[in-house]
Amino acid sequence: MLNTKQYLIEFGLSMVLYIIAIFFSISFLVNNPHTPWKVWISLLPILPAILATIAVIRALKRLDELQQRIQMMSFAISFAIVGLITFSYGFLENAGYPHIPYVWIFPFMIATWGISTPIVASVYK
Amino acid sequence: MKNKLRELRSKSSISQADMGKILNVSRQTINSIENGKYDPSLPLAFKIAEHFNLKIEDIFVPN
């Protein structure tokens, strides 16, 4: 599946850059809270996140037709779960539930995608 | 759909992994086709038929 050497290198490098970017971004903003570069520095981790996304897309393009179908179904399940839960929670916030930062939505999508992939794959075994 | 891929592959003494390499798909995809869990696309079905010098309908049969 998504565990070829090329993918692991591309994704791994993106994650290394992401860790560097997030540490730099947070420490810079803590030490320079009034910098005019605030917006750009806080968005810095997005660049390696985009590289990681490109690595995933490149890996998906290399998959065969069944593996692509499995990934498509896993994405659809993740889309539905995350979409419906965040949509529902948005309404619950109107009822006084505490606000959850948007930054958790993407990891939630990745987690549900990761969990649903082996479940969908088991259908074809 | 039912298919005779496992039978044909066994007769040719080709492993699932090697069959996958020949058809440029994963071993798991060959296994899923043989178990009747996945019906291949038309291009892949043609590739399979071509490899065994047969027609698609000689390998794949509707349930």
N, CA and C atoms of all chains as a GROMACS GRO file, in nm:
protein
  564
    1MET      N    1   0.084  -0.119   0.000
    1MET     CA    2   0.000   0.000   0.000
    1MET      C    3   0.088   0.126   0.000
    2LEU      N    4   0.065   0.214   0.099
    2LEU     CA    5   0.143   0.339   0.099
    2LEU      C    6   0.273   0.322   0.177
    3ASN      N    7   0.344   0.213   0.154
    3ASN     CA    8   0.466   0.193   0.233
    3ASN      C    9   0.587   0.166   0.144
    4THR      N   10   0.584   0.219   0.022
    4THR     CA   11   0.700   0.200  -0.065
    4THR      C   12   0.815   0.287  -0.015
    5LYS      N   13   0.937   0.248  -0.056
    5LYS     CA   14   1.057   0.319  -0.011
    5LYS      C   15   1.051   0.467  -0.051
    6GLN      N   16   1.009   0.489  -0.178
    6GLN     CA   17   1.003   0.627  -0.228
    6GLN      C   18   0.908   0.712  -0.144
    7TYR      N   19   0.792   0.653  -0.111
    7TYR     CA   20   0.694   0.726  -0.030
    7TYR      C   21   0.748   0.754   0.108
    8LEU      N   22   0.809   0.653   0.170
    8LEU     CA   23   0.860   0.670   0.306
    8LEU      C   24   0.967   0.778   0.310
    9ILE      N   25   1.052   0.785   0.207
    9ILE     CA   26   1.156   0.889   0.201
    9ILE      C   27   1.090   1.027   0.187
   10GLU      N   28   0.999   1.039   0.088
   10GLU     CA   29   0.936   1.169   0.063
   10GLU      C   30   0.854   1.217   0.184
   11PHE      N   31   0.774   1.123   0.240
   11PHE     CA   32   0.690   1.160   0.352
   11PHE      C   33   0.775   1.186   0.477
   12GLY      N   34   0.876   1.100   0.498
   12GLY     CA   35   0.965   1.114   0.614
   12GLY      C   36   1.037   1.249   0.613
   13LEU      N   37   1.090   1.288   0.497
   13LEU     CA   38   1.158   1.417   0.487
   13LEU      C   39   1.062   1.533   0.516
   14SER      N   40   0.941   1.522   0.466
   14SER     CA   41   0.839   1.625   0.491
   14SER      C   42   0.812   1.638   0.640
   15MET      N   43   0.806   1.523   0.709
   15MET     CA   44   0.778   1.524   0.852
   15MET      C   45   0.894   1.583   0.932
   16VAL      N   46   1.018   1.554   0.888
   16VAL     CA   47   1.136   1.614   0.954
   16VAL      C   48   1.129   1.766   0.939
   17LEU      N   49   1.100   1.812   0.817
   17LEU     CA   50   1.088   1.956   0.792
   17LEU      C   51   0.973   2.016   0.874
   18TYR      N   52   0.865   1.938   0.888
   18TYR     CA   53   0.750   1.985   0.964
   18TYR      C   54   0.787   2.006   1.111
   19ILE      N   55   0.859   1.909   1.167
   19ILE     CA   56   0.900   1.919   1.309
   19ILE      C   57   0.991   2.041   1.329
   20ILE      N   58   1.087   2.058   1.236
   20ILE     CA   59   1.176   2.174   1.244
   20ILE      C   60   1.095   2.303   1.235
   21ALA      N   61   1.002   2.308   1.137
   21ALA     CA   62   0.922   2.429   1.115
   21ALA      C   63   0.834   2.462   1.235
   22ILE      N   64   0.775   2.359   1.296
   22ILE     CA   65   0.682   2.386   1.407
   22ILE      C   66   0.758   2.433   1.530
   23PHE      N   67   0.877   2.374   1.554
   23PHE     CA   68   0.957   2.418   1.669
   23PHE      C   69   1.007   2.561   1.647
   24PHE      N   70   1.054   2.587   1.523
   24PHE     CA   71   1.103   2.722   1.492
   24PHE      C   72   0.989   2.823   1.504
   25SER      N   73   0.874   2.790   1.446
   25SER     CA   74   0.760   2.880   1.444
   25SER      C   75   0.715   2.917   1.586
   26ILE      N   76   0.698   2.813   1.669
   26ILE     CA   77   0.649   2.838   1.805
   26ILE      C   78   0.751   2.917   1.887
   27SER      N   79   0.879   2.874   1.882
   27SER     CA   80   0.980   2.942   1.963
   27SER      C   81   1.001   3.087   1.915
   28PHE      N   82   0.995   3.107   1.784
   28PHE     CA   83   1.012   3.244   1.730
   28PHE      C   84   0.898   3.335   1.775
   29LEU      N   85   0.776   3.283   1.770
   29LEU     CA   86   0.659   3.365   1.808
   29LEU      C   87   0.655   3.392   1.959
   30VAL      N   88   0.706   3.295   2.037
   30VAL     CA   89   0.712   3.317   2.183
   30VAL      C   90   0.814   3.426   2.215
   31ASN      N   91   0.930   3.420   2.146
   31ASN     CA   92   1.038   3.516   2.173
   31ASN      C   93   1.016   3.651   2.104
   32ASN      N   94   0.937   3.653   1.997
   32ASN     CA   95   0.911   3.778   1.924
   32ASN      C   96   0.761   3.796   1.902
   33PRO      N   97   0.686   3.818   2.009
   33PRO     CA   98   0.539   3.822   1.995
   33PRO      C   99   0.486   3.938   1.909
   34HIS      N  100   0.568   4.042   1.888
   34HIS     CA  101   0.517   4.157   1.812
   34HIS      C  102   0.581   4.168   1.673
   35THR      N  103   0.638   4.059   1.627
   35THR     CA  104   0.701   4.063   1.494
   35THR      C  105   0.598   4.091   1.384
   36PRO      N  106   0.634   4.172   1.284
   36PRO     CA  107   0.540   4.195   1.172
   36PRO      C  108   0.523   4.069   1.086
   37TRP      N  109   0.611   3.969   1.106
   37TRP     CA  110   0.606   3.845   1.028
   37TRP      C  111   0.518   3.738   1.094
   38LYS      N  112   0.444   3.781   1.196
   38LYS     CA  113   0.366   3.688   1.278
   38LYS      C  114   0.284   3.587   1.195
   39VAL      N  115   0.209   3.641   1.098
   39VAL     CA  116   0.120   3.554   1.018
   39VAL      C  117   0.201   3.452   0.939
   40TRP      N  118   0.308   3.499   0.873
   40TRP     CA  119   0.389   3.410   0.787
   40TRP      C  120   0.463   3.306   0.870
   41ILE      N  121   0.515   3.347   0.986
   41ILE     CA  122   0.589   3.252   1.071
   41ILE      C  123   0.493   3.146   1.128
   42SER      N  124   0.372   3.189   1.165
   42SER     CA  125   0.277   3.092   1.221
   42SER      C  126   0.228   2.993   1.113
   43LEU      N  127   0.232   3.037   0.987
   43LEU     CA  128   0.188   2.948   0.877
   43LEU      C  129   0.303   2.862   0.821
   44LEU      N  130   0.424   2.884   0.873
   44LEU     CA  131   0.542   2.814   0.819
   44LEU      C  132   0.525   2.660   0.816
   45PRO      N  133   0.468   2.596   0.922
   45PRO     CA  134   0.454   2.449   0.918
   45PRO      C  135   0.364   2.398   0.805
   46ILE      N  136   0.287   2.490   0.744
   46ILE     CA  137   0.199   2.448   0.634
   46ILE      C  138   0.282   2.404   0.513
   47LEU      N  139   0.398   2.468   0.493
   47LEU     CA  140   0.480   2.433   0.375
   47LEU      C  141   0.521   2.285   0.377
   48PRO      N  142   0.581   2.233   0.487
   48PRO     CA  143   0.611   2.089   0.487
   48PRO      C  144   0.485   2.002   0.487
   49ALA      N  145   0.373   2.056   0.542
   49ALA     CA  146   0.247   1.980   0.537
   49ALA      C  147   0.201   1.964   0.392
   50ILE      N  148   0.224   2.069   0.311
   50ILE     CA  149   0.189   2.061   0.167
   50ILE      C  150   0.280   1.958   0.099
   51LEU      N  151   0.410   1.959   0.137
   51LEU     CA  152   0.502   1.860   0.079
   51LEU      C  153   0.458   1.717   0.114
   52ALA      N  154   0.413   1.698   0.238
   52ALA     CA  155   0.365   1.565   0.282
   52ALA      C  156   0.241   1.525   0.200
   53THR      N  157   0.153   1.623   0.176
   53THR     CA  158   0.032   1.596   0.097
   53THR      C  159   0.070   1.555  -0.046
   54ILE      N  160   0.169   1.626  -0.103
   54ILE     CA  161   0.216   1.591  -0.238
   54ILE      C  162   0.273   1.449  -0.239
   55ALA      N  163   0.347   1.414  -0.132
   55ALA     CA  164   0.405   1.278  -0.122
   55ALA      C  165   0.294   1.173  -0.122
   56VAL      N  166   0.184   1.203  -0.049
   56VAL     CA  167   0.071   1.109  -0.042
   56VAL      C  168   0.006   1.096  -0.181
   57ILE      N  169  -0.016   1.210  -0.248
   57ILE     CA  170  -0.080   1.207  -0.380
   57ILE      C  171   0.006   1.130  -0.480
   58ARG      N  172   0.139   1.153  -0.474
   58ARG     CA  173   0.230   1.081  -0.564
   58ARG      C  174   0.223   0.930  -0.537
   59ALA      N  175   0.216   0.894  -0.408
   59ALA     CA  176   0.208   0.752  -0.372
   59ALA      C  177   0.076   0.691  -0.420
   60LEU      N  178  -0.033   0.768  -0.407
   60LEU     CA  179  -0.165   0.719  -0.452
   60LEU      C  180  -0.165   0.693  -0.602
   61LYS      N  181  -0.096   0.780  -0.677
   61LYS     CA  182  -0.091   0.764  -0.823
   61LYS      C  183  -0.014   0.637  -0.862
   62ARG      N  184   0.078   0.593  -0.776
   62ARG     CA  185   0.156   0.472  -0.808
   62ARG      C  186   0.082   0.343  -0.773
   63LEU      N  187  -0.028   0.353  -0.699
   63LEU     CA  188  -0.100   0.233  -0.656
   63LEU      C  189  -0.173   0.166  -0.773
   64ASP      N  190  -0.200   0.037  -0.759
   64ASP     CA  191  -0.279  -0.031  -0.863
   64ASP      C  192  -0.428  -0.004  -0.840
   65GLU      N  193  -0.511  -0.056  -0.932
   65GLU     CA  194  -0.653  -0.019  -0.931
   65GLU      C  195  -0.727  -0.060  -0.804
   66LEU      N  196  -0.696  -0.178  -0.749
   66LEU     CA  197  -0.764  -0.221  -0.626
   66LEU      C  198  -0.719  -0.135  -0.508
   67GLN      N  199  -0.589  -0.110  -0.500
   67GLN     CA  200  -0.538  -0.029  -0.389
   67GLN      C  201  -0.595   0.113  -0.395
   68GLN      N  202  -0.610   0.165  -0.517
   68GLN     CA  203  -0.670   0.299  -0.531
   68GLN      C  204  -0.816   0.297  -0.487
   69ARG      N  205  -0.885   0.188  -0.518
   69ARG     CA  206  -1.025   0.177  -0.476
   69ARG      C  207  -1.035   0.173  -0.323
   70ILE      N  208  -0.944   0.096  -0.261
   70ILE     CA  209  -0.941   0.087  -0.114
   70ILE      C  210  -0.916   0.225  -0.053
   71GLN      N  211  -0.820   0.297  -0.110
   71GLN     CA  212  -0.789   0.430  -0.058
   71GLN      C  213  -0.906   0.526  -0.080
   72MET      N  214  -0.972   0.515  -0.195
   72MET     CA  215  -1.085   0.602  -0.224
   72MET      C  216  -1.197   0.579  -0.122
   73MET      N  217  -1.224   0.452  -0.091
   73MET     CA  218  -1.328   0.421   0.007
   73MET      C  219  -1.288   0.470   0.146
   74SER      N  220  -1.159   0.455   0.179
   74SER     CA  221  -1.111   0.500   0.311
   74SER      C  222  -1.124   0.652   0.323
   75PHE      N  223  -1.090   0.722   0.214
   75PHE     CA  224  -1.106   0.868   0.215
   75PHE      C  225  -1.253   0.906   0.231
   76ALA      N  226  -1.339   0.832   0.162
   76ALA     CA  227  -1.483   0.862   0.169
   76ALA      C  228  -1.535   0.842   0.311
   77ILE      N  229  -1.489   0.734   0.376
   77ILE     CA  230  -1.532   0.706   0.514
   77ILE      C  231  -1.481   0.817   0.606
   78SER      N  232  -1.352   0.852   0.589
   78SER     CA  233  -1.292   0.958   0.671
   78SER      C  234  -1.366   1.091   0.650
   79PHE      N  235  -1.395   1.121   0.524
   79PHE     CA  236  -1.468   1.244   0.487
   79PHE      C  237  -1.603   1.248   0.559
   80ALA      N  238  -1.674   1.135   0.555
   80ALA     CA  239  -1.808   1.130   0.616
   80ALA      C  240  -1.800   1.141   0.768
   81ILE      N  241  -1.708   1.065   0.829
   81ILE     CA  242  -1.698   1.065   0.976
   81ILE      C  243  -1.658   1.204   1.026
   82VAL      N  244  -1.548   1.256   0.971
   82VAL     CA  245  -1.497   1.387   1.018
   82VAL      C  246  -1.597   1.497   0.986
   83GLY      N  247  -1.652   1.492   0.865
   83GLY     CA  248  -1.748   1.594   0.825
   83GLY      C  249  -1.870   1.597   0.918
   84LEU      N  250  -1.928   1.480   0.941
   84LEU     CA  251  -2.049   1.475   1.023
   84LEU      C  252  -2.021   1.509   1.169
   85ILE      N  253  -1.906   1.460   1.222
   85ILE     CA  254  -1.876   1.488   1.363
   85ILE      C  255  -1.846   1.636   1.384
   86THR      N  256  -1.764   1.696   1.296
   86THR     CA  257  -1.732   1.838   1.314
   86THR      C  258  -1.855   1.925   1.288
   87PHE      N  259  -1.935   1.883   1.193
   87PHE     CA  260  -2.060   1.956   1.163
   87PHE      C  261  -2.152   1.953   1.285
   88SER      N  262  -2.166   1.832   1.344
   88SER     CA  263  -2.251   1.816   1.463
   88SER      C  264  -2.196   1.898   1.579
   89TYR      N  265  -2.062   1.894   1.594
   89TYR     CA  266  -2.002   1.964   1.708
   89TYR      C  267  -2.019   2.115   1.692
   90GLY      N  268  -2.018   2.160   1.567
   90GLY     CA  269  -2.042   2.303   1.542
   90GLY      C  270  -2.177   2.346   1.598
   91PHE      N  271  -2.277   2.261   1.582
   91PHE     CA  272  -2.409   2.291   1.638
   91PHE      C  273  -2.407   2.284   1.790
   92LEU      N  274  -2.329   2.186   1.843
   92LEU     CA  275  -2.320   2.173   1.989
   92LEU      C  276  -2.253   2.296   2.051
   93GLU      N  277  -2.162   2.358   1.975
   93GLU     CA  278  -2.100   2.480   2.026
   93GLU      C  279  -2.205   2.590   2.045
   94ASN      N  280  -2.308   2.588   1.958
   94ASN     CA  281  -2.419   2.684   1.975
   94ASN      C  282  -2.492   2.658   2.106
   95ALA      N  283  -2.483   2.530   2.154
   95ALA     CA  284  -2.551   2.493   2.279
   95ALA      C  285  -2.458   2.511   2.399
   96GLY      N  286  -2.344   2.574   2.378
   96GLY     CA  287  -2.255   2.605   2.490
   96GLY      C  288  -2.137   2.512   2.509
   97TYR      N  289  -2.120   2.415   2.417
   97TYR     CA  290  -2.004   2.326   2.429
   97TYR      C  291  -1.877   2.406   2.402
   98PRO      N  292  -1.763   2.365   2.466
   98PRO     CA  293  -1.640   2.443   2.448
   98PRO      C  294  -1.588   2.437   2.303
   99HIS      N  295  -1.526   2.545   2.259
   99HIS     CA  296  -1.472   2.552   2.122
   99HIS      C  297  -1.349   2.464   2.109
  100ILE      N  298  -1.344   2.382   2.006
  100ILE     CA  299  -1.225   2.300   1.978
  100ILE      C  300  -1.150   2.366   1.862
  101PRO      N  301  -1.016   2.388   1.877
  101PRO     CA  302  -0.942   2.454   1.768
  101PRO      C  303  -0.949   2.377   1.637
  102TYR      N  304  -0.955   2.452   1.525
  102TYR     CA  305  -0.963   2.392   1.391
  102TYR      C  306  -0.841   2.306   1.359
  103VAL      N  307  -0.730   2.334   1.429
  103VAL     CA  308  -0.605   2.264   1.399
  103VAL      C  309  -0.617   2.112   1.420
  104TRP      N  310  -0.719   2.069   1.496
  104TRP     CA  311  -0.737   1.925   1.522
  104TRP      C  312  -0.811   1.853   1.410
  105ILE      N  313  -0.872   1.926   1.318
  105ILE     CA  314  -0.952   1.861   1.214
  105ILE      C  315  -0.866   1.777   1.120
  106PHE      N  316  -0.752   1.832   1.076
  106PHE     CA  317  -0.666   1.760   0.981
  106PHE      C  318  -0.610   1.631   1.043
  107PRO      N  319  -0.553   1.637   1.167
  107PRO     CA  320  -0.508   1.510   1.229
  107PRO      C  321  -0.622   1.409   1.246
  108PHE      N  322  -0.744   1.460   1.274
  108PHE     CA  323  -0.861   1.374   1.289
  108PHE      C  324  -0.890   1.303   1.156
  109MET      N  325  -0.880   1.378   1.046
  109MET     CA  326  -0.902   1.320   0.912
  109MET      C  327  -0.798   1.212   0.883
  110ILE      N  328  -0.671   1.243   0.915
  110ILE     CA  329  -0.563   1.147   0.888
  110ILE      C  330  -0.583   1.021   0.972
  111ALA      N  331  -0.622   1.040   1.099
  111ALA     CA  332  -0.643   0.924   1.188
  111ALA      C  333  -0.757   0.835   1.138
  112THR      N  334  -0.870   0.897   1.100
  112THR     CA  335  -0.984   0.816   1.055
  112THR      C  336  -0.953   0.748   0.921
  113TRP      N  337  -0.876   0.815   0.837
  113TRP     CA  338  -0.831   0.755   0.709
  113TRP      C  339  -0.744   0.633   0.740
  114GLY      N  340  -0.649   0.651   0.833
  114GLY     CA  341  -0.557   0.542   0.870
  114GLY      C  342  -0.629   0.423   0.931
  115ILE      N  343  -0.731   0.450   1.012
  115ILE     CA  344  -0.805   0.340   1.077
  115ILE      C  345  -0.895   0.269   0.976
  116SER      N  346  -0.956   0.346   0.886
  116SER     CA  347  -1.051   0.284   0.792
  116SER      C  348  -0.981   0.205   0.681
  117THR      N  349  -0.856   0.238   0.648
  117THR     CA  350  -0.787   0.167   0.538
  117THR      C  351  -0.778   0.016   0.560
  118PRO      N  352  -0.725  -0.033   0.676
  118PRO     CA  353  -0.720  -0.180   0.691
  118PRO      C  354  -0.858  -0.244   0.699
  119ILE      N  355  -0.957  -0.167   0.748
  119ILE     CA  356  -1.094  -0.222   0.755
  119ILE      C  357  -1.148  -0.242   0.613
  120VAL      N  358  -1.132  -0.140   0.529
  120VAL     CA  359  -1.178  -0.152   0.389
  120VAL      C  360  -1.099  -0.261   0.318
  121ALA      N  361  -0.966  -0.265   0.341
  121ALA     CA  362  -0.881  -0.366   0.274
  121ALA      C  363  -0.925  -0.507   0.310
  122SER      N  364  -0.973  -0.526   0.433
  122SER     CA  365  -1.012  -0.662   0.477
  122SER      C  366  -1.131  -0.715   0.396
  123VAL      N  367  -1.210  -0.624   0.340
  123VAL     CA  368  -1.325  -0.665   0.258
  123VAL      C  369  -1.278  -0.740   0.133
  124TYR      N  370  -1.160  -0.705   0.084
  124TYR     CA  371  -1.110  -0.763  -0.042
  124TYR      C  372  -1.015  -0.881  -0.020
  125LYS      N  373  -1.001  -0.929   0.106
  125LYS     CA  374  -0.908  -1.040   0.130
  125LYS      C  375  -0.973  -1.175   0.105
  126MET      N  376  -1.828  -1.192  -1.007
  126MET     CA  377  -1.787  -1.278  -1.117
  126MET      C  378  -1.696  -1.391  -1.068
  127LYS      N  379  -1.714  -1.509  -1.128
  127LYS     CA  380  -1.620  -1.617  -1.099
  127LYS      C  381  -1.505  -1.607  -1.199
  128ASN      N  382  -1.390  -1.663  -1.162
  128ASN     CA  383  -1.279  -1.662  -1.259
  128ASN      C  384  -1.189  -1.783  -1.240
  129LYS      N  385  -1.110  -1.808  -1.343
  129LYS     CA  386  -1.022  -1.925  -1.341
  129LYS      C  387  -0.875  -1.884  -1.325
  130LEU      N  388  -0.853  -1.767  -1.269
  130LEU     CA  389  -0.716  -1.716  -1.260
  130LEU      C  390  -0.626  -1.807  -1.175
  131ARG      N  391  -0.677  -1.849  -1.059
  131ARG     CA  392  -0.594  -1.933  -0.972
  131ARG      C  393  -0.553  -2.063  -1.043
  132GLU      N  394  -0.653  -2.121  -1.110
  132GLU     CA  395  -0.631  -2.247  -1.183
  132GLU      C  396  -0.526  -2.228  -1.293
  133LEU      N  397  -0.542  -2.121  -1.370
  133LEU     CA  398  -0.450  -2.095  -1.482
  133LEU      C  399  -0.310  -2.063  -1.430
  134ARG      N  400  -0.305  -1.985  -1.323
  134ARG     CA  401  -0.176  -1.947  -1.266
  134ARG      C  402  -0.104  -2.070  -1.210
  135SER      N  403  -0.178  -2.156  -1.142
  135SER     CA  404  -0.119  -2.276  -1.084
  135SER      C  405  -0.064  -2.368  -1.195
  136LYS      N  406  -0.140  -2.380  -1.302
  136LYS     CA  407  -0.095  -2.464  -1.415
  136LYS      C  408   0.036  -2.411  -1.473
  137SER      N  409   0.050  -2.279  -1.473
  137SER     CA  410   0.171  -2.216  -1.528
  137SER      C  411   0.283  -2.208  -1.424
  138SER      N  412   0.255  -2.255  -1.302
  138SER     CA  413   0.354  -2.250  -1.192
  138SER      C  414   0.407  -2.108  -1.168
  139ILE      N  415   0.317  -2.014  -1.170
  139ILE     CA  416   0.356  -1.875  -1.140
  139ILE      C  417   0.300  -1.840  -1.002
  140SER      N  418   0.383  -1.776  -0.920
  140SER     CA  419   0.335  -1.735  -0.788
  140SER      C  420   0.246  -1.612  -0.802
  141GLN      N  421   0.169  -1.582  -0.697
  141GLN     CA  422   0.085  -1.461  -0.700
  141GLN      C  423   0.171  -1.336  -0.716
  142ALA      N  424   0.285  -1.337  -0.648
  142ALA     CA  425   0.374  -1.220  -0.655
  142ALA      C  426   0.426  -1.200  -0.798
  143ASP      N  427   0.466  -1.310  -0.861
  143ASP     CA  428   0.518  -1.300  -0.998
  143ASP      C  429   0.407  -1.260  -1.096
  144MET      N  430   0.288  -1.314  -1.072
  144MET     CA  431   0.173  -1.278  -1.156
  144MET      C  432   0.147  -1.127  -1.144
  145GLY      N  433   0.158  -1.078  -1.021
  145GLY     CA  434   0.141  -0.936  -0.996
  145GLY      C  435   0.243  -0.854  -1.073
  146LYS      N  436   0.369  -0.901  -1.071
  146LYS     CA  437   0.475  -0.828  -1.143
  146LYS      C  438   0.447  -0.827  -1.294
  147ILE      N  439   0.402  -0.941  -1.346
  147ILE     CA  440   0.372  -0.950  -1.490
  147ILE      C  441   0.262  -0.851  -1.528
  148LEU      N  442   0.160  -0.841  -1.441
  148LEU     CA  443   0.044  -0.756  -1.472
  148LEU      C  444   0.056  -0.614  -1.416
  149ASN      N  445   0.169  -0.590  -1.346
  149ASN     CA  446   0.194  -0.459  -1.285
  149ASN      C  447   0.088  -0.421  -1.180
  150VAL      N  448   0.052  -0.520  -1.100
  150VAL     CA  449  -0.036  -0.495  -0.985
  150VAL      C  450   0.024  -0.565  -0.863
  151SER      N  451  -0.034  -0.543  -0.746
  151SER     CA  452   0.021  -0.603  -0.624
  151SER      C  453  -0.022  -0.750  -0.610
  152ARG      N  454   0.050  -0.823  -0.526
  152ARG     CA  455   0.014  -0.962  -0.498
  152ARG      C  456  -0.126  -0.970  -0.436
  153GLN      N  457  -0.157  -0.869  -0.351
  153GLN     CA  458  -0.288  -0.867  -0.285
  153GLN      C  459  -0.401  -0.854  -0.388
  154THR      N  460  -0.375  -0.780  -0.494
  154THR     CA  461  -0.478  -0.764  -0.598
  154THR      C  462  -0.503  -0.897  -0.668
  155ILE      N  463  -0.395  -0.970  -0.698
  155ILE     CA  464  -0.410  -1.103  -0.760
  155ILE      C  465  -0.490  -1.194  -0.667
  156ASN      N  466  -0.456  -1.190  -0.537
  156ASN     CA  467  -0.525  -1.273  -0.438
  156ASN      C  468  -0.674  -1.238  -0.432
  157SER      N  469  -0.705  -1.108  -0.433
  157SER     CA  470  -0.845  -1.065  -0.426
  157SER      C  471  -0.924  -1.110  -0.549
  158ILE      N  472  -0.859  -1.102  -0.666
  158ILE     CA  473  -0.927  -1.146  -0.790
  158ILE      C  474  -0.952  -1.296  -0.781
  159GLU      N  475  -0.849  -1.371  -0.740
  159GLU     CA  476  -0.864  -1.518  -0.734
  159GLU      C  477  -0.972  -1.560  -0.634
  160ASN      N  478  -0.984  -1.483  -0.525
  160ASN     CA  479  -1.085  -1.517  -0.424
  160ASN      C  480  -1.224  -1.466  -0.461
  161GLY      N  481  -1.234  -1.400  -0.576
  161GLY     CA  482  -1.364  -1.349  -0.620
  161GLY      C  483  -1.409  -1.228  -0.541
  162LYS      N  484  -1.316  -1.164  -0.470
  162LYS     CA  485  -1.353  -1.047  -0.389
  162LYS      C  486  -1.344  -0.919  -0.471
  163TYR      N  487  -1.271  -0.926  -0.580
  163TYR     CA  488  -1.254  -0.806  -0.662
  163TYR      C  489  -1.261  -0.843  -0.810
  164ASP      N  490  -1.346  -0.772  -0.884
  164ASP     CA  491  -1.352  -0.790  -1.029
  164ASP      C  492  -1.260  -0.688  -1.094
  165PRO      N  493  -1.162  -0.734  -1.171
  165PRO     CA  494  -1.067  -0.639  -1.229
  165PRO      C  495  -1.132  -0.548  -1.333
  166SER      N  496  -1.064  -0.437  -1.360
  166SER     CA  497  -1.110  -0.346  -1.466
  166SER      C  498  -1.097  -0.419  -1.600
  167LEU      N  499  -1.162  -0.364  -1.701
  167LEU     CA  500  -1.155  -0.426  -1.834
  167LEU      C  501  -1.010  -0.431  -1.886
  168PRO      N  502  -0.932  -0.320  -1.874
  168PRO     CA  503  -0.792  -0.329  -1.922
  168PRO      C  504  -0.712  -0.438  -1.850
  169LEU      N  505  -0.734  -0.454  -1.719
  169LEU     CA  506  -0.659  -0.557  -1.645
  169LEU      C  507  -0.707  -0.696  -1.686
  170ALA      N  508  -0.838  -0.711  -1.706
  170ALA     CA  509  -0.893  -0.839  -1.752
  170ALA      C  510  -0.834  -0.876  -1.889
  171PHE      N  511  -0.819  -0.777  -1.977
  171PHE     CA  512  -0.759  -0.801  -2.109
  171PHE      C  513  -0.613  -0.844  -2.095
  172LYS      N  514  -0.542  -0.780  -2.001
  172LYS     CA  515  -0.401  -0.814  -1.980
  172LYS      C  516  -0.388  -0.959  -1.932
  173ILE      N  517  -0.479  -0.998  -1.841
  173ILE     CA  518  -0.478  -1.135  -1.789
  173ILE      C  519  -0.504  -1.234  -1.903
  174ALA      N  520  -0.608  -1.204  -1.980
  174ALA     CA  521  -0.646  -1.291  -2.092
  174ALA      C  522  -0.531  -1.302  -2.192
  175GLU      N  523  -0.469  -1.189  -2.221
  175GLU     CA  524  -0.359  -1.185  -2.317
  175GLU      C  525  -0.241  -1.270  -2.269
  176HIS      N  526  -0.215  -1.263  -2.138
  176HIS     CA  527  -0.102  -1.340  -2.083
  176HIS      C  528  -0.123  -1.490  -2.103
  177PHE      N  529  -0.246  -1.536  -2.085
  177PHE     CA  530  -0.274  -1.679  -2.097
  177PHE      C  531  -0.320  -1.718  -2.238
  178ASN      N  532  -0.314  -1.624  -2.331
  178ASN     CA  533  -0.359  -1.648  -2.469
  178ASN      C  534  -0.502  -1.699  -2.475
  179LEU      N  535  -0.587  -1.638  -2.394
  179LEU     CA  536  -0.728  -1.677  -2.391
  179LEU      C  537  -0.815  -1.554  -2.411
  180LYS      N  538  -0.946  -1.576  -2.422
  180LYS     CA  539  -1.040  -1.464  -2.429
  180LYS      C  540  -1.086  -1.434  -2.286
  181ILE      N  541  -1.130  -1.312  -2.265
  181ILE     CA  542  -1.176  -1.274  -2.130
  181ILE      C  543  -1.284  -1.371  -2.081
  182GLU      N  544  -1.377  -1.403  -2.171
  182GLU     CA  545  -1.489  -1.490  -2.129
  182GLU      C  546  -1.445  -1.634  -2.099
  183ASP      N  547  -1.322  -1.669  -2.140
  183ASP     CA  548  -1.270  -1.802  -2.104
  183ASP      C  549  -1.221  -1.803  -1.958
  184ILE      N  550  -1.193  -1.685  -1.906
  184ILE     CA  551  -1.138  -1.675  -1.770
  184ILE      C  552  -1.242  -1.624  -1.671
  185PHE      N  553  -1.319  -1.524  -1.713
  185PHE     CA  554  -1.418  -1.464  -1.624
  185PHE      C  555  -1.559  -1.506  -1.665
  186VAL      N  556  -1.632  -1.556  -1.567
  186VAL     CA  557  -1.768  -1.604  -1.593
  186VAL      C  558  -1.864  -1.534  -1.497
  187PRO      N  559  -1.977  -1.482  -1.549
  187PRO     CA  560  -2.073  -1.417  -1.457
  187PRO      C  561  -2.128  -1.518  -1.356
  188ASN      N  562  -2.160  -1.471  -1.237
  188ASN     CA  563  -2.214  -1.560  -1.133
  188ASN      C  564  -2.348  -1.618  -1.173
   0.00000   0.00000   0.00000
